[in-house]
């Protein structure tokens, strides 16, 4: 059920047949009881206790996977692996140290930006929100975006597609992956509670969580179907700079896009003005974020420079743990593990602002071969996901004497006999590969008689 190197730009595994990577999340508080009712065929009790039977059954799909008799599943995954990898890759040591201490990353960000101690619900606690708006606000994987080429899952939208902003078809600067976090579903849309959406009767966008909490009607700009309100976690994406109004249509609803890499537009998109910040504060806030995360910002543009040197001038370039070169009509980025990311027929083209960008041939959002645009931050995203994939594979080799029956994103599922220790599995997963010295990893997990999400 797993396809090796299914994601051709990062080397990650993809699924086939049952598609374990894309199964519905489970969020029922009494999952085991619901499972028992279905297993024994008690449909009357199921209908009496659960309002939405199809939704309940979909949440139980994962639980159909069970270990052999006498065994249990150990399910363990890496904690914030992509955030840890980019901090290590860029040499943003303060973030790595915050992860090591188990700090609130929003407080750490605000403390670094404003150069004062920040404690949640404590000293300078009001600054935590200003640190938080530099973090995630985004749309769940698989949500359908309305493009001029039809409905396309957000993660597969390309810059060659135009988006509907409620008034016209607009260009944009591409999709950005933004990690995994808790989301809610309301009126057919699944997104983080702090994403901005338009609602009926309001001239400005409001937080998605606020809209769901007060029962506001989301502004409809396309076809959609209503869904039950629930909470879960999901892989998250957003779209940069969609037209002059910074908005696009997803799941039939009009939503705000994100801005670009720490800019004033990004802070506006994430609700900086709605949370009470004055517009005059935003540019200093941007400057503070860039100063605090200067190594990550520098990494974006160092990678951009290295890629362009390789493509335009055929100059091999190196960063501390990365190599960039072109051979036989291919752009290669060598990762710390020694594995290489490959981009077909790269060349220098013009971006929408009249500047230079790198393009290459690949499979776009409509499942056809086309020329795709990219730039420093997007290449960094591929690199980070590629390194995270290599860490997962290293952990699988480390645990090769265990019976690994599946792996989903950054998670391992092990069929364990009595006596096997969850703590030992997590400890082994947290071992840093020899090619990633200094990277601090952590894994957490649980044991279960059937597969589920924690």
C-alpha positions as CSV (number, residue, x, y, z in Angstrom):
1,X,0.0,0.0,0.0
2,X,3.1,2.3,-0.1
3,X,4.8,3.6,-3.2
4,X,8.5,4.3,-2.8
5,X,9.5,7.8,-3.9
6,X,5.8,8.7,-4.7
7,X,6.4,12.4,-4.2
8,X,8.9,13.1,-7.0
9,X,10.2,16.4,-5.7
10,X,11.0,15.3,-2.1
11,X,11.3,11.5,-2.3
12,X,8.5,11.0,0.3
13,X,6.4,7.8,0.1
14,X,2.9,8.0,-1.3
15,X,0.0,5.6,-1.0
16,X,-2.0,3.3,-3.2
17,X,-5.0,1.0,-2.7
18,X,-6.4,1.9,0.7
19,X,-4.3,5.1,1.0
20,X,-3.3,5.2,4.7
21,X,-1.8,8.7,4.2
22,X,-5.3,10.1,3.5
23,X,-7.7,8.3,5.8
24,X,-10.2,10.4,7.8
25,X,-9.0,11.5,11.2
26,X,-10.6,10.1,14.3
27,X,-11.9,12.6,16.9
28,X,-14.6,10.6,18.7
29,X,-14.0,10.7,22.5
30,X,-15.5,7.2,22.8
31,X,-13.8,5.7,19.8
32,X,-13.4,2.2,21.3
33,X,-17.1,2.1,22.3
34,X,-18.2,3.2,18.8
35,X,-15.9,0.6,17.3
36,X,-17.4,-2.2,19.5
37,X,-21.0,-1.3,18.5
38,X,-20.1,-1.5,14.8
39,X,-18.1,-4.7,15.3
40,X,-21.1,-6.4,16.9
41,X,-23.6,-5.0,14.4
42,X,-25.7,-3.0,16.9
43,X,-27.1,-0.5,14.4
44,X,-29.9,0.6,16.8
45,X,-27.5,1.7,19.5
46,X,-25.2,3.3,17.0
47,X,-28.1,5.4,15.5
48,X,-29.3,6.4,19.0
49,X,-25.8,7.5,20.3
50,X,-24.3,9.1,17.2
51,X,-26.0,11.8,15.1
52,X,-23.9,11.4,11.9
53,X,-23.5,7.7,11.1
54,X,-21.5,8.2,7.9
55,X,-19.0,10.4,9.8
56,X,-18.8,7.9,12.6
57,X,-18.1,5.1,10.2
58,X,-15.4,7.1,8.4
59,X,-13.6,7.8,11.7
60,X,-13.6,4.0,12.3
61,X,-11.8,3.1,9.1
62,X,-8.4,3.4,10.8
63,X,-9.5,1.0,13.5
64,X,-10.1,-1.8,11.0
65,X,-6.3,-2.2,11.0
66,X,-5.4,-4.5,13.9
67,X,-2.2,-6.4,14.9
68,X,-2.0,-10.1,14.9
69,X,-3.3,-12.0,17.9
70,X,-1.1,-11.6,21.0
71,X,0.4,-8.3,19.7
72,X,-0.4,-4.6,20.0
73,X,0.4,-1.6,17.9
74,X,3.1,0.9,18.9
75,X,2.3,4.1,17.1
76,X,5.1,6.7,17.3
77,X,5.8,9.9,15.4
78,X,8.4,12.7,15.3
79,X,7.5,15.9,17.2
80,X,7.6,19.0,15.0
81,X,10.2,17.5,12.8
82,X,10.1,20.0,9.9
83,X,10.3,23.0,12.3
84,X,13.3,21.3,14.0
85,X,15.0,20.5,10.6
86,X,14.7,24.1,9.2
87,X,16.0,25.6,12.5
88,X,19.0,23.1,12.4
89,X,19.5,23.7,8.6
90,X,19.6,27.5,8.9
91,X,21.5,27.5,12.2
92,X,18.6,29.2,14.0
93,X,20.0,27.9,17.3
94,X,17.6,29.7,19.6
95,X,14.7,27.8,18.1
96,X,16.5,24.5,18.5
97,X,17.3,25.4,22.1
98,X,13.6,26.3,22.7
99,X,12.5,22.9,21.4
100,X,15.2,21.3,23.6
101,X,13.7,23.0,26.7
102,X,10.1,22.2,25.7
103,X,9.3,26.0,25.6
104,X,6.1,27.5,24.2
105,X,7.4,28.4,20.7
106,X,5.1,31.5,20.5
107,X,6.5,32.9,23.7
108,X,10.1,32.1,22.6
109,X,9.4,33.9,19.3
110,X,7.9,37.0,21.0
111,X,10.7,37.0,23.6
112,X,13.3,37.0,20.8
113,X,11.5,39.6,18.8
114,X,11.0,42.1,21.7
115,X,14.1,41.2,23.8
116,X,12.1,40.7,27.0
117,X,10.9,37.6,28.9
118,X,7.5,36.5,27.7
119,X,5.4,34.0,29.7
120,X,2.0,32.7,28.7
121,X,-0.6,34.3,31.1
122,X,2.3,35.9,32.9
123,X,5.0,38.5,32.5
124,X,4.7,40.3,29.1
125,X,2.0,37.7,28.1
126,X,0.3,40.2,25.8
127,X,3.3,40.0,23.5
128,X,2.7,36.2,22.9
129,X,0.0,37.0,20.4
130,X,2.4,39.2,18.4
131,X,4.8,36.3,18.2
132,X,2.0,33.9,17.3
133,X,0.9,35.8,14.2
134,X,4.2,35.0,12.6
135,X,3.3,31.4,12.8
136,X,0.6,29.3,11.0
137,X,-2.8,30.2,9.7
138,X,-3.7,28.0,6.9
139,X,-5.9,25.5,4.9
140,X,-6.1,21.7,5.4
141,X,-4.6,19.4,2.8
142,X,-7.1,18.2,0.2
143,X,-9.4,21.2,0.4
144,X,-10.5,22.1,-3.1
145,X,-9.5,25.5,-4.6
146,X,-11.5,27.0,-7.4
147,X,-9.1,27.6,-10.3
148,X,-9.5,28.4,-14.0
149,X,-8.7,24.7,-14.6
150,X,-11.4,23.4,-12.3
151,X,-11.4,22.3,-8.6
152,X,-7.8,21.4,-7.5
153,X,-6.6,20.2,-4.0
154,X,-4.8,23.2,-2.4
155,X,-1.5,21.3,-2.2
156,X,-1.6,20.7,-6.0
157,X,-2.3,24.3,-7.1
158,X,0.4,25.7,-9.4
159,X,1.3,29.2,-10.3
160,X,0.1,28.5,-13.8
161,X,-3.5,28.3,-12.5
162,X,-5.6,31.4,-11.8
163,X,-7.8,31.6,-8.7
164,X,-11.3,33.0,-8.2
165,X,-11.3,35.9,-5.7
166,X,-15.0,36.4,-5.7
167,X,-14.9,38.9,-8.5
168,X,-12.3,37.8,-11.1
169,X,-9.6,35.3,-11.9
170,X,-6.3,36.4,-10.3
171,X,-2.7,35.3,-10.4
172,X,-0.8,34.2,-7.2
173,X,2.7,33.4,-6.0
174,X,2.2,29.7,-5.3
175,X,1.4,27.2,-2.5
176,X,3.4,27.0,0.7
177,X,3.4,24.0,3.1
178,X,3.0,25.1,6.7
179,X,3.3,22.0,8.8
180,X,0.6,20.1,10.7
181,X,-1.7,21.6,13.3
182,X,-5.2,21.4,14.8
183,X,-8.1,22.4,12.4
184,X,-11.8,22.7,12.5
185,X,-14.5,22.0,9.9
186,X,-17.4,24.4,9.5
187,X,-19.8,24.8,6.5
188,X,-17.7,22.6,4.3
189,X,-14.4,24.3,5.0
190,X,-11.5,22.8,7.0
191,X,-8.8,25.2,8.2
192,X,-7.1,26.5,11.3
193,X,-9.3,28.6,13.6
194,X,-7.1,31.6,13.1
195,X,-7.4,31.7,9.3
196,X,-9.3,34.7,8.0
197,X,-12.6,34.1,6.1
198,X,-15.3,36.4,4.7
199,X,-18.8,36.1,6.2
200,X,-22.2,37.4,5.1
201,X,-22.9,40.9,6.2
202,X,-19.3,41.8,7.1
203,X,-17.1,44.0,5.0
204,X,-13.8,42.6,6.4
205,X,-12.7,39.0,7.0
206,X,-12.9,37.5,10.5
207,X,-11.2,34.5,12.2
208,X,-12.6,31.2,11.0
209,X,-13.0,30.0,14.6
210,X,-15.0,33.1,15.5
211,X,-17.2,32.5,12.5
212,X,-17.9,28.9,13.5
213,X,-18.4,29.8,17.2
214,X,-21.1,32.4,16.5
215,X,-22.7,30.5,13.6
216,X,-22.0,33.1,11.0
217,X,-22.6,32.2,7.4
218,X,-19.5,32.0,5.3
219,X,-19.6,33.9,2.1
220,X,-20.1,31.5,-0.7
221,X,-18.3,32.0,-4.0
222,X,-18.5,28.5,-5.4
223,X,-20.1,25.1,-5.1
224,X,-19.8,23.5,-1.6
225,X,-21.4,20.9,0.7
226,X,-21.9,21.3,4.4
227,X,-19.9,19.3,6.9
228,X,-20.2,18.4,10.5
229,X,-18.3,20.7,12.9
230,X,-15.3,18.7,14.3
231,X,-11.7,19.1,15.4
232,X,-8.7,17.2,14.3
233,X,-5.1,17.8,12.9
234,X,-4.1,18.0,9.3
235,X,-1.2,18.9,7.0
236,X,-1.6,22.5,6.2
237,X,-1.1,24.8,3.1
238,X,-1.7,28.3,2.1
239,X,-1.4,30.4,-1.1
240,X,0.8,33.5,-1.4
241,X,-0.5,36.8,-2.7
242,X,-3.6,35.9,-4.6
243,X,-4.5,39.0,-6.5
244,X,-4.7,42.6,-5.1
245,X,-7.5,41.6,-2.6
246,X,-5.4,38.7,-1.2
247,X,-8.2,36.2,-1.3
248,X,-9.3,33.0,-3.1
249,X,-12.1,30.5,-3.1
250,X,-11.6,27.1,-1.3
251,X,-14.4,24.6,-0.7
252,X,-16.8,27.2,-2.1
253,X,-15.9,29.8,0.5
254,X,-14.0,33.0,0.2
255,X,-10.8,33.0,2.4
256,X,-7.8,35.3,2.9
257,X,-4.4,34.2,1.6
258,X,-1.1,34.4,3.3
259,X,1.4,37.1,2.4
260,X,5.1,36.6,1.6
261,X,7.8,35.3,3.9
262,X,7.4,37.5,7.0
263,X,6.2,40.7,5.1
264,X,3.6,43.2,6.2
265,X,1.2,41.5,3.9
266,X,1.7,38.2,5.7
267,X,0.9,39.8,9.1
268,X,-2.3,41.4,7.6
269,X,-3.3,38.1,6.2
270,X,-2.9,36.5,9.6
271,X,-5.2,39.0,11.3
272,X,-2.7,41.5,12.7
273,X,-5.1,44.4,12.3
274,X,-8.1,42.4,13.6
275,X,-6.3,41.5,16.8
276,X,-5.8,45.2,17.6
277,X,-2.4,46.0,16.1
278,X,-2.1,49.4,14.4
279,X,-0.8,49.3,10.8
280,X,2.1,51.5,11.8
281,X,3.3,48.6,14.1
282,X,3.5,46.1,11.3
283,X,6.7,47.1,9.6
284,X,8.7,47.2,12.9
285,X,7.2,43.8,13.7
286,X,8.4,42.5,10.3
287,X,11.8,43.9,11.0
288,X,11.8,42.3,14.5
289,X,10.8,38.9,13.1
290,X,13.4,39.0,10.3
291,X,16.1,40.0,12.9
292,X,15.0,37.2,15.2
293,X,14.9,34.6,12.3
294,X,17.7,36.1,10.2
295,X,19.3,32.8,9.6
296,X,16.1,31.3,8.1
297,X,15.6,34.3,5.9
298,X,19.2,34.1,4.8
299,X,18.9,30.4,4.0
300,X,15.9,31.1,1.7
301,X,18.0,33.5,-0.4
302,X,21.3,31.6,-0.2
303,X,19.4,28.6,-1.6
304,X,17.9,30.8,-4.3
305,X,21.3,32.1,-5.3
306,X,22.9,28.6,-5.3
307,X,20.1,27.3,-7.5
308,X,20.3,30.2,-10.0
309,X,24.1,29.8,-10.2
310,X,23.8,26.2,-11.0
311,X,21.1,26.7,-13.6
312,X,22.2,30.0,-15.2
313,X,26.0,29.8,-15.0
314,X,26.5,26.0,-14.5
315,X,28.5,26.8,-11.3
316,X,28.5,24.1,-8.6
317,X,27.6,25.7,-5.2
318,X,27.7,24.5,-1.6
319,X,26.1,25.4,1.7
320,X,27.3,23.8,4.9
321,X,25.3,20.5,4.4
322,X,23.9,21.1,0.8
323,X,25.3,20.9,-2.7
324,X,23.7,22.4,-5.9
325,X,24.8,21.4,-9.4
326,X,23.4,20.7,-12.9
327,X,24.3,17.6,-14.9
328,X,22.8,16.3,-18.1
329,X,19.9,18.7,-18.2
330,X,18.9,18.1,-14.5
331,X,19.3,20.3,-11.4
332,X,20.4,18.3,-8.4
333,X,20.3,19.3,-4.7
334,X,22.4,16.9,-2.7
335,X,21.0,16.5,0.9
336,X,23.1,15.8,4.0
337,X,22.2,12.1,3.7
338,X,23.8,11.9,0.3
339,X,20.4,11.5,-1.5
340,X,19.7,14.0,-4.3
341,X,16.6,16.0,-5.2
342,X,16.2,16.2,-9.0
343,X,14.5,18.8,-11.2
344,X,14.1,18.2,-14.9
345,X,15.2,20.6,-17.6
346,X,15.7,23.7,-15.4
347,X,16.0,27.1,-16.9
348,X,15.8,30.8,-15.9
349,X,12.4,32.5,-16.7
350,X,10.7,35.7,-15.7
351,X,8.3,35.8,-12.7
352,X,5.2,37.9,-12.5
353,X,7.1,40.8,-11.2
354,X,9.6,40.9,-14.1
355,X,12.4,39.4,-12.1
356,X,14.2,36.1,-12.6
357,X,12.9,32.7,-11.4
358,X,13.8,29.1,-11.9
359,X,11.4,26.8,-13.8
360,X,11.6,23.1,-14.4
361,X,9.4,20.4,-15.9
362,X,7.2,18.3,-13.7
363,X,3.7,17.0,-12.9
364,X,1.4,19.9,-11.9
365,X,-1.9,20.2,-10.1
366,X,-3.9,18.9,-13.0
367,X,-1.8,15.7,-13.3
368,X,-0.2,16.7,-16.5
369,X,3.4,17.4,-17.4
370,X,4.1,21.1,-17.4
371,X,6.7,23.8,-16.6
372,X,6.7,24.7,-12.9
373,X,8.0,27.9,-11.2
374,X,10.1,27.9,-8.1
375,X,12.3,30.1,-5.9
376,X,14.4,30.0,-2.8
377,X,11.8,29.5,-0.1
378,X,10.0,26.8,-2.1
379,X,13.3,24.9,-2.7
380,X,13.9,25.2,1.0
381,X,10.5,23.6,1.6
382,X,11.4,20.7,-0.7
383,X,14.8,20.3,1.1
384,X,13.3,20.3,4.6
385,X,10.6,17.7,3.6
386,X,13.3,15.6,1.9
387,X,15.6,15.7,4.9
388,X,12.6,14.8,7.1
389,X,11.9,11.8,4.8
390,X,15.5,10.7,5.2
391,X,15.3,10.9,8.9
392,X,12.2,8.7,8.9
393,X,14.0,6.1,6.7
394,X,17.0,6.2,9.1
395,X,14.6,5.5,12.0
396,X,13.1,2.6,10.1
397,X,16.6,1.1,9.6
398,X,17.4,1.7,13.3
399,X,14.2,-0.2,14.1
400,X,14.7,-2.8,11.4
401,X,14.4,-5.7,13.9
402,X,10.9,-4.5,14.8
403,X,7.9,-5.4,12.7
404,X,7.1,-2.1,11.0
405,X,3.7,-2.7,9.3
406,X,3.1,0.9,8.1
407,X,4.4,4.4,8.1
408,X,2.2,7.5,7.6
409,X,3.9,10.9,7.0
410,X,6.3,11.1,10.1
411,X,4.7,8.2,12.0
412,X,5.7,4.6,12.4
413,X,3.3,1.8,13.1
414,X,4.9,-1.3,14.7
415,X,3.3,-4.6,15.5
416,X,4.8,-5.3,18.9
417,X,4.8,-8.4,21.0
418,X,4.5,-8.3,24.7
419,X,7.5,-6.8,26.4
420,X,8.4,-4.4,23.7
421,X,8.8,-0.9,25.2
422,X,7.2,2.2,23.7
423,X,9.8,4.4,25.4
424,X,12.6,2.4,23.8
425,X,11.0,2.8,20.4
426,X,10.7,6.6,20.9
427,X,14.3,6.7,22.2
428,X,15.6,4.9,19.1
429,X,13.6,7.1,16.7
430,X,15.1,10.2,18.4
431,X,18.6,9.1,17.6
432,X,20.2,11.7,15.3
433,X,21.6,10.3,12.0
434,X,25.4,10.6,11.7
435,X,24.9,13.0,8.8
436,X,22.8,15.4,10.8
437,X,25.0,16.2,13.8
438,X,23.5,18.8,16.1
439,X,19.9,18.1,15.1
440,X,17.8,17.4,18.1
441,X,14.9,15.0,17.5
442,X,12.1,13.8,19.7
443,X,9.4,11.1,19.2
444,X,6.2,10.5,21.1
445,X,3.7,7.7,20.8
446,X,1.2,5.3,22.4
447,X,0.1,1.7,22.3
448,X,-3.2,0.4,21.1
449,X,-5.1,-2.7,20.1
450,X,-6.1,-1.1,16.8
451,X,-4.7,1.7,14.6
452,X,-5.9,5.2,15.4
453,X,-4.6,8.8,15.8
454,X,-3.7,9.8,19.3
